[in-house]
């Protein structure tokens, strides 16, 4: 990588060098480097308060909506998305079964997983509901911050 020894001005922005072979390559602006560093700091802060998606399937559309609304109202989730119907094929008590179900995906804090799991178990009609938690490794920092803010206990 070749860096210019002098500072240049491109579009009234201070440029500290050029990527690649030099002239004709994209300019590296100081503001671009500062923005990238700020983005890394924001993502680093999000790792302290990780977010996740919790998925559950429900056998009834209205029950799915009720579960979604009540979890968001209780601030256990920032939002909940209901989709379906989906066709599930599964083995239950030794028999092959098929059923239409609706999927509910909650966005929440990883630290609140046990609370939302207990909430789902309490309000779900299945004997053994599907409850699957997937940590969100990366995402829009503003969206992740919104999840954190929306699921605060206060």
Phi, psi and omega in degrees: 000132182257127176246138178286147181280341182249161173272142180235168177240126177231124181053041179062017176252142179288127181247133180258352178172187180232143177284155175074224187277354178126229184300143183093346178267162180300140179286146174259110182266147177302318181297325177296318180292320178295319179296318179296320179294319178296320179297318178297321178295318180297316180296322177299320178294325180295331181295335177290337183227065187302150178250164180207169171246135178241122181251140177218148173251146184226145185276358185218134183299314180295322177295324178296315179295319179297316178298316180298309181299314185292326178291321178290318177300324179279001181064020174283338178222147176285324177203166177218133179249129180252128177223155179142183008284152172242152179261119179255137175240126186205164175257127179224124179051045175081358182245145174280126184237158172221143180202151169278134179223168174240138178263136174240125179244117180262141172254124185207183174278144176298326180292345180258008183304312184298326177293315181289327176298314179297320179299314180297312180302321181291325186255005184261145182274344182282149175294319179228087180287148172288120173227111184235128180251128178237114177298144175269109183290318180212157178183179178301117183306323179293321179292317179297321177296322177297320177300313180300311181297320185286344182248019177290149185289341183274000000 
